[in-house]
């Protein structure tokens, strides 16, 4: 798809007519979805539920991941990633077994932000988001870091100190464009956020600078298709209250366009966990809460 050949997996339900389709827009991670494993395995029960409900599903490996061509995912920027998903929509729309007017985007985490930029593509009929935060990116990073340190039980004074240091790290990386090697020396307490290649949280700084330069509230106001905001109440990476801001933003622009679905005992990776603290304690483990898939399929079925 596009200038870079990206690997995609389509599932086709057993039905004779043209079926509606759901494109998965996964989060920040560069893991393969063919087959899903580790944390990406959490998508499988949701994709299976969509298939059983009669939807074509499509998942795409990012640049340099799995069988996809192109540079390593961690070295690409945000704009290139968006373009890859845009090409995926065109590919879906061109399938003889897909209803070209009923393509839905399922955006998880940062995939929810990508959905705002693709919602106006021809054929897109609606957007479902889970774990997506509409705050300015740097503001989100600080809020997320504070929340996780608090959930870890660090003293309030220490949390404040760490947040101040993280803000200084942001300034160095985003504004001063400090090389990662220098940043790890100046901020040794955050050495773990850089990988062996010097990438920040596994991605290039151009990726994050583009995230940070985008007005996500404006992007959400520009969405004109129906939106479902599915909120897991145990999400430690994107606070439920912050996720609900997405619904308020869309509603302010288009009253009646948004549906909010709360899912009890579901964390950022859809697992059946009943507190954000527990979610951090046993990351990447535990069964997926089937209520998440039920919420998504239920909303789509009413469209």
Secondary structure, DSSP 8 states (H G I E B T S, - for coil): --SS---EEEE--S-SS-EEEEEEE--S----BTTB-GGGGHHHHHHHHHHHTT-EEEEE--TTSTT--SS-GGGS-HHHHHHHHHHHHHHHHT-TTEEEEEEEEEEETHHHHHHHHHTTSTTEEEEEEES---S-HHHHHHHHHHHHHHHTT--HHHHHHHHHHHHHHHIIIIIS---HHHHHHHTGGGGGGB-TT--BTTB-HHHHHHHHHS-HHHHHHT--SEEEEEEETT-SSS-HHHHHHHHHHHHHHSTT-EEEEEETT--TTSB--SSHHHHHHTTT-S-B-HHHHHHHHHHHHT-
